[in-house]
Amino acid sequence: MGMDKETDGIEREMDAVLRAIRALGPCLEGSLKRNAKARYVKRDGTVSEYPTAPILQYRAGPKTRGYRRIPADKIEEVLRLLENGRRYRELASRYERLSARLALRFKKKA
């Protein structure tokens, strides 16, 4: 009887994690490099730098990364998407642990 209660508890928690994942909405996996600088060489040979738009590094596929410059007015939106991606990874990891616990539950032979 105790095993059934624990199993039900695990299944309820898995359902709650799935609901939280669905509630996240769109998300991105990656990072935002805000201090990107471009370099150029002047005629006299000196190297100068100037700031550029932040660069988003994101997951474009299995073992593939994509890069995109982000306009200043879109930075907050991208940061929100990255935070959702971080939260998604946490929830997916929690779901995986719960799933493993549930799969390893077995009843003792009488």
C-alpha positions in Angstrom: 0.0 0.0 0.0 2.9 2.4 0.8 4.4 1.8 -2.6 1.2 2.8 -4.3 1.0 6.1 -2.5 4.6 6.8 -3.4 4.0 5.9 -7.0 0.9 8.2 -7.1 3.0 11.0 -5.6 5.7 10.6 -8.2 3.1 10.5 -11.0 1.4 13.7 -9.6 4.8 15.5 -9.5 5.6 14.4 -13.0 2.2 15.8 -14.2 3.0 19.1 -12.3 6.4 19.3 -14.1 4.8 18.7 -17.5 2.2 21.5 -16.8 5.1 23.9 -15.8 6.9 23.0 -19.0 3.9 23.7 -21.1 3.3 27.0 -19.3 6.8 28.3 -20.2 6.0 29.1 -23.8 8.8 29.8 -26.3 12.4 29.4 -25.1 16.0 29.4 -26.3 19.0 27.4 -25.3 22.2 29.5 -25.5 23.9 32.5 -24.2 24.2 36.3 -24.9 27.6 37.9 -25.3 27.0 41.5 -24.4 30.6 42.9 -24.5 31.3 42.0 -28.2 33.8 44.2 -29.9 35.0 44.5 -33.5 38.6 45.2 -34.3 40.1 47.1 -37.3 43.6 48.1 -38.3 44.2 51.7 -39.1 46.6 52.9 -41.9 49.4 53.5 -39.4 49.1 49.8 -38.2 47.5 50.4 -34.8 44.5 48.2 -33.9 41.3 49.9 -32.7 38.1 48.4 -31.2 34.6 49.5 -31.3 31.5 48.1 -29.6 29.0 46.0 -31.6 25.6 44.6 -31.0 25.4 41.7 -28.6 25.8 38.3 -30.0 23.4 35.4 -29.3 24.9 31.9 -29.4 22.0 29.4 -29.6 21.5 25.7 -30.3 20.7 25.2 -33.9 20.6 21.4 -33.9 22.4 18.4 -32.5 26.0 19.5 -31.9 25.4 22.6 -33.9 25.5 26.3 -32.8 24.1 29.3 -34.5 25.1 32.9 -33.9 23.1 36.1 -34.4 23.5 39.7 -33.6 20.7 41.1 -31.5 19.4 44.7 -31.9 19.4 46.8 -28.7 15.6 47.0 -28.5 15.3 43.1 -28.5 17.8 42.3 -25.7 15.2 42.1 -22.9 13.0 39.7 -25.0 16.0 37.5 -25.8 17.0 37.5 -22.1 13.5 36.3 -21.2 13.7 33.5 -23.8 17.1 32.4 -22.5 15.7 32.4 -18.9 12.8 30.2 -20.1 15.3 27.9 -21.7 17.3 27.6 -18.5 14.0 26.8 -16.6 13.0 24.3 -19.3 16.3 22.4 -18.8 15.8 22.3 -15.0 12.3 21.0 -15.4 13.3 18.4 -18.0 16.0 17.2 -15.7 13.6 16.9 -12.8 11.1 15.0 -15.1 13.9 12.6 -16.1 14.9 11.9 -12.5 11.2 11.3 -11.5 10.7 9.0 -14.6 13.8 7.0 -13.6 12.5 6.6 -10.0 9.1 5.5 -11.3 10.6 3.0 -13.7 12.7 1.4 -11.0 9.8 0.9 -8.6 8.8 -2.7 -8.3 6.7 -4.7 -6.0 8.2 -7.3 -3.7 7.2 -10.8 -4.4 4.8 -12.3 -1.8 
